[in-house]
Amino acid sequence: MKKSLLLSLFTALALTVNAGAQVFNHLALGVGGGTDGLSFELAAPLGSHVQLRVGYGTALGLIGYTLKDVSIPESPASVSSPMTKRPLRINLGMSDARLLFNIYPGRGGFHFTVGAYAGYARYVRGTMDGMPADYNTVGLEVDGYLVRATNGQMKAELRAPGLGSDSFGVKPYVGIGYGRAVRADKRVTFAFDLGAQYQGKSSLWASGESITGRVADVRFPEKDVRELTSALDDVSRYLSFWPTLNLHLYVRLF
């Protein structure tokens, strides 16, 4: 899987080598948004059939959804304790740079896109309010650290590294779309893309404190995630590929 995704990117790079004339003869600034956050991009042609896009996007925690009745154990010390329901707020949490290549097989706006996103591996933030009192005091023991709620609120995040590490993700992207980021005959253009980022297996992380007072981010074992709440376990299980849909407005600078 990883080899095929990288091969797609290398194919795009090979096409740019033979792109011919009209390389970087125009530059456009783009702004847009979608399931990969709010973003700014710079775009330039690499010949008549390939356009380069570089940019940065962040979700800023603005897009989210609340699961009203998520079941958790009443006491974190015992998974066999009675269950209680609490609201879970889920917000997009990605923040990353992007390097993308639009490949146009014809003269129109239809294109294939290959490239990669790279940045902090977090892509979802989770906040649960009104936690039972034991979560403020006893907390959850994870890898020698205690993860506690603060004033009845517990925060965690889902990370997916793609081809990167636990904290830094490199996520290959493949998609299709319509529209040209740069057009010599138009000052303003629109384009949209639909595809997926390969982000691999997700894991749940939270801030914990050791007995010596050291604070660090710790990863929950898969078993603990399932026991804590099946809602986050379901999210992490089925999102090896992050669906990416976005719309951009581009203004040609020259």
Disulfide bonds with the S-S distance in Angstrom:
none
